[in-house]
C-alpha cells in the first residue's frame, strides 16, 4: 500500500459531492485530503460519465458482493425537464 498523495476522486456522504483533490489513502479504505487545496466539485461530470458507462452496457450493470447479495445500477433517459 502506498500513502503517496495524488490527485484522486473522493465522495463525501455529508455533502453528497464527488471531489477531485490531492488525497492519500489511509489504509482503511478511506481517502484523506492533503494540503490546503479545497479540490474541485466534479459531481455532475462524474455522474454523466457513470451514466454513459451504464448506457453503453445496455442500461444496467451489476456487482456481486462478498455477502452473496448483488448491487445493480440502472440508467435510462427520460423526457425533458420542465
Phi and psi restraints in degrees (value plus and minus 20) as a CYANA .aco file:
   2 UNK   PHI    -133.9   -93.9
   2 UNK   PSI     113.3   153.3
   3 UNK   PHI    -126.7   -86.7
   3 UNK   PSI       7.7    47.7
   4 UNK   PHI     -89.2   -49.2
   4 UNK   PSI     114.7   154.7
   5 UNK   PHI     -93.9   -53.9
   5 UNK   PSI     114.6   154.6
   6 UNK   PHI    -171.8  -131.8
   6 UNK   PSI     144.6   184.6
   7 UNK   PHI     -88.3   -48.3
   7 UNK   PSI     100.7   140.7
   8 UNK   PHI    -161.6  -121.6
   8 UNK   PSI     142.0   182.0
   9 UNK   PHI    -110.4   -70.4
   9 UNK   PSI     119.9   159.9
  10 UNK   PHI    -159.1  -119.1
  10 UNK   PSI     128.0   168.0
  11 UNK   PHI    -133.9   -93.9
  11 UNK   PSI     113.5   153.5
  12 UNK   PHI    -126.1   -86.1
  12 UNK   PSI      95.2   135.2
  13 UNK   PHI     -86.4   -46.4
  13 UNK   PSI     -42.1    -2.1
  14 UNK   PHI     -93.5   -53.5
  14 UNK   PSI     -66.5   -26.5
  15 UNK   PHI    -113.9   -73.9
  15 UNK   PSI     -32.4     7.6
  16 UNK   PHI      40.6    80.6
  16 UNK   PSI      16.4    56.4
  17 UNK   PHI    -143.7  -103.7
  17 UNK   PSI     130.8   170.8
  18 UNK   PHI    -121.5   -81.5
  18 UNK   PSI     105.3   145.3
  19 UNK   PHI    -133.4   -93.4
  19 UNK   PSI     121.5   161.5
  20 UNK   PHI    -124.9   -84.9
  20 UNK   PSI      94.1   134.1
  21 UNK   PHI    -173.4  -133.4
  21 UNK   PSI     147.4   187.4
  22 UNK   PHI     -96.0   -56.0
  22 UNK   PSI      97.0   137.0
  23 UNK   PHI    -157.8  -117.8
  23 UNK   PSI     146.6   186.6
  24 UNK   PHI    -154.9  -114.9
  24 UNK   PSI     131.5   171.5
  25 UNK   PHI     -97.4   -57.4
  25 UNK   PSI     119.9   159.9
  26 UNK   PHI    -113.0   -73.0
  26 UNK   PSI     -21.2    18.8
  27 UNK   PHI      70.2   110.2
  27 UNK   PSI     -28.4    11.6
  28 UNK   PHI    -136.9   -96.9
  28 UNK   PSI       2.8    42.8
  29 UNK   PHI      65.6   105.6
  29 UNK   PSI     -12.4    27.6
  30 UNK   PHI    -133.3   -93.3
  30 UNK   PSI     140.6   180.6
  31 UNK   PHI    -137.3   -97.3
  31 UNK   PSI     117.8   157.8
  32 UNK   PHI    -136.3   -96.3
  32 UNK   PSI     111.4   151.4
  33 UNK   PHI     -92.5   -52.5
  33 UNK   PSI     122.5   162.5
  34 UNK   PHI    -140.7  -100.7
  34 UNK   PSI     132.6   172.6
  35 UNK   PHI      57.3    97.3
  35 UNK   PSI    -192.7  -152.7
  36 UNK   PHI    -121.4   -81.4
  36 UNK   PSI     -20.3    19.7
  37 UNK   PHI     -86.7   -46.7
  37 UNK   PSI     103.5   143.5
  38 UNK   PHI     -93.0   -53.0
  38 UNK   PSI     -29.2    10.8
  39 UNK   PHI      62.6   102.6
  39 UNK   PSI    -199.2  -159.2
  40 UNK   PHI    -149.2  -109.2
  40 UNK   PSI     112.4   152.4
  41 UNK   PHI     -92.3   -52.3
  41 UNK   PSI      95.0   135.0
  42 UNK   PHI    -139.0   -99.0
  42 UNK   PSI       3.8    43.8
  43 UNK   PHI     -75.5   -35.5
  43 UNK   PSI     -69.7   -29.7
  44 UNK   PHI     -83.7   -43.7
  44 UNK   PSI     -65.3   -25.3
  45 UNK   PHI     -83.4   -43.4
  45 UNK   PSI     -62.5   -22.5
  46 UNK   PHI     -84.5   -44.5
  46 UNK   PSI     -62.0   -22.0
  47 UNK   PHI     -82.0   -42.0
  47 UNK   PSI     -60.8   -20.8
  48 UNK   PHI     -85.5   -45.5
  48 UNK   PSI     -59.4   -19.4
  49 UNK   PHI     -85.2   -45.2
  49 UNK   PSI     -62.8   -22.8
  50 UNK   PHI     -83.3   -43.3
  50 UNK   PSI     -62.4   -22.4
  51 UNK   PHI     -79.4   -39.4
  51 UNK   PSI     -64.5   -24.5
  52 UNK   PHI     -82.6   -42.6
  52 UNK   PSI     -60.3   -20.3
  53 UNK   PHI     -81.9   -41.9
  53 UNK   PSI     -68.3   -28.3
  54 UNK   PHI     -83.9   -43.9
  54 UNK   PSI     -64.6   -24.6
  55 UNK   PHI     -82.6   -42.6
  55 UNK   PSI     -55.9   -15.9
  56 UNK   PHI     -88.6   -48.6
  56 UNK   PSI     -38.1     1.9
  57 UNK   PHI    -118.2   -78.2
  57 UNK   PSI      -3.5    36.5
  58 UNK   PHI      73.3   113.3
  58 UNK   PSI      -8.8    31.2
  59 UNK   PHI      76.2   116.2
  59 UNK   PSI     -19.2    20.8
  60 UNK   PHI    -175.4  -135.4
  60 UNK   PSI     114.7   154.7
  61 UNK   PHI    -152.4  -112.4
  61 UNK   PSI     134.7   174.7
  62 UNK   PHI    -167.5  -127.5
  62 UNK   PSI     139.3   179.3
  63 UNK   PHI    -151.5  -111.5
  63 UNK   PSI     116.3   156.3
  64 UNK   PHI    -106.5   -66.5
  64 UNK   PSI     108.4   148.4
  65 UNK   PHI    -113.8   -73.8
  65 UNK   PSI     141.0   181.0
  66 UNK   PHI     -84.0   -44.0
  66 UNK   PSI     -42.9    -2.9
  67 UNK   PHI    -106.2   -66.2
  67 UNK   PSI     -14.2    25.8
  68 UNK   PHI      73.3   113.3
  68 UNK   PSI     -29.5    10.5
  69 UNK   PHI    -104.3   -64.3
  69 UNK   PSI     154.1   194.1
  70 UNK   PHI    -150.9  -110.9
  70 UNK   PSI     117.1   157.1
  71 UNK   PHI    -126.2   -86.2
  71 UNK   PSI     110.0   150.0
  72 UNK   PHI    -146.0  -106.0
  72 UNK   PSI     115.1   155.1
  73 UNK   PHI    -139.6   -99.6
  73 UNK   PSI     104.6   144.6
  74 UNK   PHI    -137.5   -97.5
  74 UNK   PSI     130.6   170.6
  75 UNK   PHI    -156.7  -116.7
  75 UNK   PSI     121.6   161.6
  76 UNK   PHI    -170.1  -130.1
  76 UNK   PSI     129.4   169.4
  77 UNK   PHI    -114.7   -74.7
  77 UNK   PSI     109.5   149.5
  78 UNK   PHI    -136.3   -96.3
  78 UNK   PSI     156.5   196.5
  79 UNK   PHI     -78.1   -38.1
  79 UNK   PSI     155.5   195.5
  80 UNK   PHI     -87.7   -47.7
  80 UNK   PSI     125.8   165.8
  81 UNK   PHI     -95.2   -55.2
  81 UNK   PSI     122.5   162.5
